[in-house]
Amino acid sequence: MLLTIDIGNTAVTIGVFDGERLLTTYRLSTDSRRLSDEYGLQLVGLLDLKGIDPSSIDSACICSGVPPLTVVFSDLCHNFFGVSPLTVSAGVRTGLRILYDSPRDVGADRIADAVAALELYSPPLIVVDLGTATVFDVVNRDGEYLGGVISPGISVAADALFFNASQLRRVELVAPRSVVGRNTVNAVQSGLVYGYASLVTGMVDRIKDEIGRDAQVIGTGGLVTVIAGHTDVFHDINQDLTLIGLRLIYEMNQEKPARARN
């Protein structure tokens, strides 16, 4: 079985594949202070709850946006599963032609998303990943990665608002009944939920002007469900997109040894 690990700034998303079938997923809080043993014991316990024998994990693939945790999860794979993980970085085969000015600057999770989107959908494509950042990744009609857009995520914007405005308090990220809030809580909720739905709708419209109006729009990320019901731009929602991309990238690099030598 293949263990896939997407290390994000807010959450670590983990998936277990048996061939092409995704058996289960987990989301753990990102904390660079935690040690590999702490994460490892937690993960083994979660696998046990799902009836998955840790000894059945014979390979692993990692993408990371948090460099200190890359080493932590690499050690976890070695120590708890006896495997040497494939870490998506420069030099790893992805099958994706990247037209970014500096291809090395593209985050590994963005590459994984694009690889999975090309496998599952027809280009041109716009992948909207709503997490710590709200990221738009664009694949042209020829299946080439063009680039994208990065803006602050919903939670990041909310945190900045609450931190800098002393009279505003935290609110639940749900849509109020009307766009015009009749109280401060509803007004903030409207700005965050409807505001970001409009941001996504507007940016997708602008991107389509550049790559084609027939582009399919795929939503992913931990916060996509917050706005998915308030915009009609998404052709599909796939929160496992990054994990699927990691599986595909791993399969392209299978000839590399997976199990650590003793």
LUMLO-339736 format. One record per residue (C-alpha): x, y, z; residue in three letters; residue number from 1. Coordinates in nm, 2 decimals. Layout:
BEGIN
[r [X,Y,Z],Ala,NUM]
...
***
This chain:
BEGIN
[r [0.00,0.00,0.00],Met,1]
[r [0.11,0.36,-0.07],Leu,2]
[r [0.11,0.63,0.19],Leu,3]
[r [0.07,0.98,0.05],Thr,4]
[r [0.14,1.28,0.26],Ile,5]
[r [0.06,1.64,0.18],Asp,6]
[r [0.22,1.88,0.43],Ile,7]
[r [0.04,2.21,0.42],Gly,8]
[r [0.08,2.52,0.64],Asn,9]
[r [-0.25,2.45,0.83],Thr,10]
[r [-0.30,2.07,0.80],Ala,11]
[r [-0.12,1.76,0.70],Val,12]
[r [-0.34,1.55,0.48],Thr,13]
[r [-0.26,1.18,0.46],Ile,14]
[r [-0.40,0.92,0.23],Gly,15]
[r [-0.36,0.54,0.20],Val,16]
[r [-0.39,0.38,-0.15],Phe,17]
[r [-0.43,0.02,-0.23],Asp,18]
[r [-0.35,0.03,-0.60],Gly,19]
[r [-0.56,0.31,-0.75],Glu,20]
[r [-0.82,0.29,-0.47],Arg,21]
[r [-0.80,0.55,-0.19],Leu,22]
[r [-0.88,0.35,0.12],Leu,23]
[r [-0.89,0.64,0.38],Thr,24]
[r [-0.77,0.99,0.45],Thr,25]
[r [-0.67,1.17,0.76],Tyr,26]
[r [-0.61,1.54,0.85],Arg,27]
[r [-0.36,1.63,1.12],Leu,28]
[r [-0.28,1.98,1.25],Ser,29]
[r [0.05,2.12,1.11],Thr,30]
[r [0.29,2.18,1.40],Asp,31]
[r [0.66,2.21,1.32],Ser,32]
[r [0.74,2.16,1.69],Arg,33]
[r [0.61,1.80,1.69],Arg,34]
[r [0.85,1.52,1.65],Leu,35]
[r [0.83,1.22,1.41],Ser,36]
[r [0.76,0.98,1.69],Asp,37]
[r [0.46,1.20,1.80],Glu,38]
[r [0.31,1.21,1.44],Tyr,39]
[r [0.41,0.84,1.39],Gly,40]
[r [0.22,0.71,1.70],Leu,41]
[r [-0.08,0.92,1.60],Gln,42]
[r [-0.08,0.79,1.25],Leu,43]
[r [-0.04,0.43,1.35],Val,44]
[r [-0.33,0.46,1.59],Gly,45]
[r [-0.55,0.61,1.31],Leu,46]
[r [-0.45,0.33,1.08],Leu,47]
[r [-0.54,0.07,1.34],Asp,48]
[r [-0.89,0.23,1.38],Leu,49]
[r [-0.95,0.17,1.01],Lys,50]
[r [-0.82,-0.19,1.03],Gly,51]
[r [-0.51,-0.11,0.82],Ile,52]
[r [-0.19,-0.30,0.93],Asp,53]
[r [0.10,-0.06,0.93],Pro,54]
[r [0.32,-0.34,0.79],Ser,55]
[r [0.11,-0.33,0.47],Ser,56]
[r [0.26,0.02,0.39],Ile,57]
[r [0.54,-0.06,0.15],Asp,58]
[r [0.59,0.28,-0.02],Ser,59]
[r [0.53,0.65,0.05],Ala,60]
[r [0.52,0.98,-0.14],Cys,61]
[r [0.54,1.33,0.02],Ile,62]
[r [0.49,1.69,-0.10],Cys,63]
[r [0.56,1.96,0.15],Ser,64]
[r [0.52,2.34,0.19],Gly,65]
[r [0.67,2.33,0.53],Val,66]
[r [1.04,2.24,0.50],Pro,67]
[r [1.10,2.16,0.87],Pro,68]
[r [0.83,1.89,0.86],Leu,69]
[r [0.96,1.73,0.54],Thr,70]
[r [1.24,1.58,0.75],Val,71]
[r [1.00,1.49,1.03],Val,72]
[r [0.77,1.29,0.80],Phe,73]
[r [1.06,1.14,0.61],Ser,74]
[r [1.19,1.00,0.94],Asp,75]
[r [0.84,0.88,1.03],Leu,76]
[r [0.82,0.68,0.71],Cys,77]
[r [1.16,0.52,0.78],His,78]
[r [1.11,0.45,1.15],Asn,79]
[r [0.74,0.34,1.15],Phe,80]
[r [0.70,0.18,0.81],Phe,81]
[r [1.05,0.10,0.69],Gly,82]
[r [1.01,0.28,0.37],Val,83]
[r [1.21,0.56,0.20],Ser,84]
[r [0.96,0.81,0.07],Pro,85]
[r [0.97,0.98,-0.26],Leu,86]
[r [0.96,1.36,-0.20],Thr,87]
[r [0.82,1.56,-0.48],Val,88]
[r [1.09,1.82,-0.57],Ser,89]
[r [1.30,1.93,-0.86],Ala,90]
[r [1.43,1.63,-1.06],Gly,91]
[r [1.13,1.41,-0.98],Val,92]
[r [0.94,1.29,-1.29],Arg,93]
[r [0.59,1.44,-1.31],Thr,94]
[r [0.50,1.42,-1.68],Gly,95]
[r [0.40,1.79,-1.65],Leu,96]
[r [0.56,2.06,-1.87],Arg,97]
[r [0.58,2.37,-1.65],Ile,98]
[r [0.59,2.71,-1.83],Leu,99]
[r [0.65,2.91,-1.51],Tyr,100]
[r [0.94,3.16,-1.54],Asp,101]
[r [1.12,2.95,-1.27],Ser,102]
[r [0.97,2.60,-1.26],Pro,103]
[r [1.14,2.53,-0.93],Arg,104]
[r [0.93,2.80,-0.77],Asp,105]
[r [0.60,2.60,-0.82],Val,106]
[r [0.49,2.44,-0.50],Gly,107]
[r [0.49,2.06,-0.50],Ala,108]
[r [0.13,2.05,-0.40],Asp,109]
[r [0.04,2.27,-0.70],Arg,110]
[r [0.22,2.03,-0.93],Ile,111]
[r [0.04,1.73,-0.77],Ala,112]
[r [-0.30,1.91,-0.82],Asp,113]
[r [-0.23,1.98,-1.18],Ala,114]
[r [-0.11,1.62,-1.25],Val,115]
[r [-0.42,1.47,-1.09],Ala,116]
[r [-0.65,1.72,-1.27],Ala,117]
[r [-0.50,1.63,-1.61],Leu,118]
[r [-0.56,1.26,-1.53],Glu,119]
[r [-0.92,1.31,-1.43],Leu,120]
[r [-1.04,1.59,-1.64],Tyr,121]
[r [-0.99,1.74,-1.99],Ser,122]
[r [-0.78,2.06,-2.04],Pro,123]
[r [-0.79,2.36,-2.03],Pro,124]
[r [-0.82,2.35,-1.66],Leu,125]
[r [-0.84,2.58,-1.36],Ile,126]
[r [-0.77,2.42,-1.02],Val,127]
[r [-0.89,2.64,-0.73],Val,128]
[r [-0.73,2.52,-0.40],Asp,129]
[r [-0.88,2.69,-0.10],Leu,130]
[r [-0.65,2.64,0.20],Gly,131]
[r [-0.41,2.87,0.39],Thr,132]
[r [-0.38,3.05,0.06],Ala,133]
[r [-0.64,3.07,-0.22],Thr,134]
[r [-0.45,2.94,-0.52],Val,135]
[r [-0.56,2.92,-0.88],Phe,136]
[r [-0.35,2.68,-1.10],Asp,137]
[r [-0.39,2.70,-1.47],Val,138]
[r [-0.33,2.42,-1.73],Val,139]
[r [-0.37,2.52,-2.10],Asn,140]
[r [-0.53,2.33,-2.38],Arg,141]
[r [-0.21,2.14,-2.45],Asp,142]
[r [-0.18,2.01,-2.10],Gly,143]
[r [0.10,2.25,-2.00],Glu,144]
[r [0.11,2.42,-1.66],Tyr,145]
[r [0.09,2.80,-1.73],Leu,146]
[r [0.10,2.94,-1.39],Gly,147]
[r [-0.16,3.08,-1.16],Gly,148]
[r [-0.28,3.32,-0.90],Val,149]
[r [-0.21,3.33,-0.52],Ile,150]
[r [-0.42,3.53,-0.27],Ser,151]
[r [-0.46,3.51,0.11],Pro,152]
[r [-0.68,3.23,0.22],Gly,153]
[r [-1.02,3.28,0.39],Ile,154]
[r [-0.88,3.20,0.74],Ser,155]
[r [-0.57,3.41,0.69],Val,156]
[r [-0.78,3.71,0.59],Ala,157]
[r [-1.02,3.65,0.89],Ala,158]
[r [-0.72,3.62,1.13],Asp,159]
[r [-0.57,3.95,1.00],Ala,160]
[r [-0.91,4.12,1.03],Leu,161]
[r [-0.97,4.01,1.39],Phe,162]
[r [-0.61,4.08,1.49],Phe,163]
[r [-0.61,4.43,1.35],Asn,164]
[r [-0.96,4.54,1.44],Ala,165]
[r [-1.00,4.54,1.81],Ser,166]
[r [-1.38,4.56,1.81],Gln,167]
[r [-1.43,4.26,1.58],Leu,168]
[r [-1.45,3.91,1.72],Arg,169]
[r [-1.41,3.58,1.55],Arg,170]
[r [-1.71,3.44,1.36],Val,171]
[r [-1.80,3.10,1.22],Glu,172]
[r [-1.73,3.07,0.85],Leu,173]
[r [-2.08,3.02,0.73],Val,174]
[r [-2.29,3.23,0.50],Ala,175]
[r [-2.55,3.47,0.66],Pro,176]
[r [-2.90,3.47,0.52],Arg,177]
[r [-2.84,3.79,0.32],Ser,178]
[r [-2.54,3.97,0.18],Val,179]
[r [-2.63,4.28,0.37],Val,180]
[r [-2.55,4.20,0.73],Gly,181]
[r [-2.79,4.35,0.99],Arg,182]
[r [-2.53,4.30,1.27],Asn,183]
[r [-2.16,4.28,1.29],Thr,184]
[r [-2.13,3.90,1.30],Val,185]
[r [-2.34,3.87,0.98],Asn,186]
[r [-2.15,4.16,0.82],Ala,187]
[r [-1.82,3.99,0.88],Val,188]
[r [-1.95,3.65,0.76],Gln,189]
[r [-2.08,3.81,0.45],Ser,190]
[r [-1.75,3.97,0.37],Gly,191]
[r [-1.56,3.64,0.42],Leu,192]
[r [-1.79,3.39,0.26],Val,193]
[r [-1.97,3.59,-0.01],Tyr,194]
[r [-1.66,3.80,-0.06],Gly,195]
[r [-1.44,3.50,-0.13],Tyr,196]
[r [-1.71,3.34,-0.35],Ala,197]
[r [-1.70,3.66,-0.56],Ser,198]
[r [-1.32,3.66,-0.56],Leu,199]
[r [-1.32,3.30,-0.70],Val,200]
[r [-1.59,3.38,-0.95],Thr,201]
[r [-1.42,3.69,-1.07],Gly,202]
[r [-1.07,3.54,-1.10],Met,203]
[r [-1.21,3.24,-1.28],Val,204]
[r [-1.38,3.47,-1.53],Asp,205]
[r [-1.06,3.66,-1.59],Arg,206]
[r [-0.86,3.35,-1.64],Ile,207]
[r [-1.11,3.21,-1.88],Lys,208]
[r [-1.07,3.52,-2.09],Asp,209]
[r [-0.70,3.42,-2.13],Glu,210]
[r [-0.72,3.04,-2.18],Ile,211]
[r [-1.07,2.98,-2.31],Gly,212]
[r [-1.42,3.00,-2.19],Arg,213]
[r [-1.45,2.62,-2.20],Asp,214]
[r [-1.20,2.56,-1.92],Ala,215]
[r [-1.32,2.32,-1.65],Gln,216]
[r [-1.29,2.45,-1.30],Val,217]
[r [-1.20,2.20,-1.02],Ile,218]
[r [-1.23,2.30,-0.65],Gly,219]
[r [-1.02,2.14,-0.38],Thr,220]
[r [-0.87,2.23,-0.04],Gly,221]
[r [-1.00,2.22,0.31],Gly,222]
[r [-1.20,2.54,0.28],Leu,223]
[r [-1.36,2.48,-0.06],Val,224]
[r [-1.69,2.37,0.10],Thr,225]
[r [-1.72,2.71,0.26],Val,226]
[r [-1.79,2.88,-0.07],Ile,227]
[r [-1.88,2.59,-0.30],Ala,228]
[r [-2.26,2.65,-0.25],Gly,229]
[r [-2.23,3.02,-0.32],His,230]
[r [-2.07,3.02,-0.67],Thr,231]
[r [-2.16,2.83,-0.98],Asp,232]
[r [-1.81,2.82,-1.13],Val,233]
[r [-1.71,2.47,-1.02],Phe,234]
[r [-1.75,2.18,-1.26],His,235]
[r [-1.64,1.94,-0.98],Asp,236]
[r [-1.52,1.94,-0.62],Ile,237]
[r [-1.24,1.69,-0.54],Asn,238]
[r [-1.08,1.73,-0.20],Gln,239]
[r [-0.85,1.43,-0.27],Asp,240]
[r [-0.69,1.59,-0.57],Leu,241]
[r [-0.34,1.64,-0.42],Thr,242]
[r [-0.33,1.28,-0.28],Leu,243]
[r [-0.43,1.14,-0.62],Ile,244]
[r [-0.16,1.35,-0.78],Gly,245]
[r [0.10,1.21,-0.54],Leu,246]
[r [0.00,0.86,-0.63],Arg,247]
[r [0.03,0.93,-1.00],Leu,248]
[r [0.37,1.09,-0.95],Ile,249]
[r [0.49,0.80,-0.74],Tyr,250]
[r [0.39,0.56,-1.01],Glu,251]
[r [0.59,0.76,-1.27],Met,252]
[r [0.90,0.71,-1.05],Asn,253]
[r [0.84,0.35,-0.95],Gln,254]
[r [1.18,0.23,-1.06],Glu,255]
[r [1.33,0.41,-0.76],Lys,256]
[r [1.37,0.19,-0.46],Pro,257]
[r [1.08,0.23,-0.21],Ala,258]
[r [1.20,0.03,0.09],Arg,259]
[r [1.48,0.16,0.31],Ala,260]
[r [1.79,-0.06,0.33],Arg,261]
[r [1.87,-0.19,0.68],Asn,262]
***
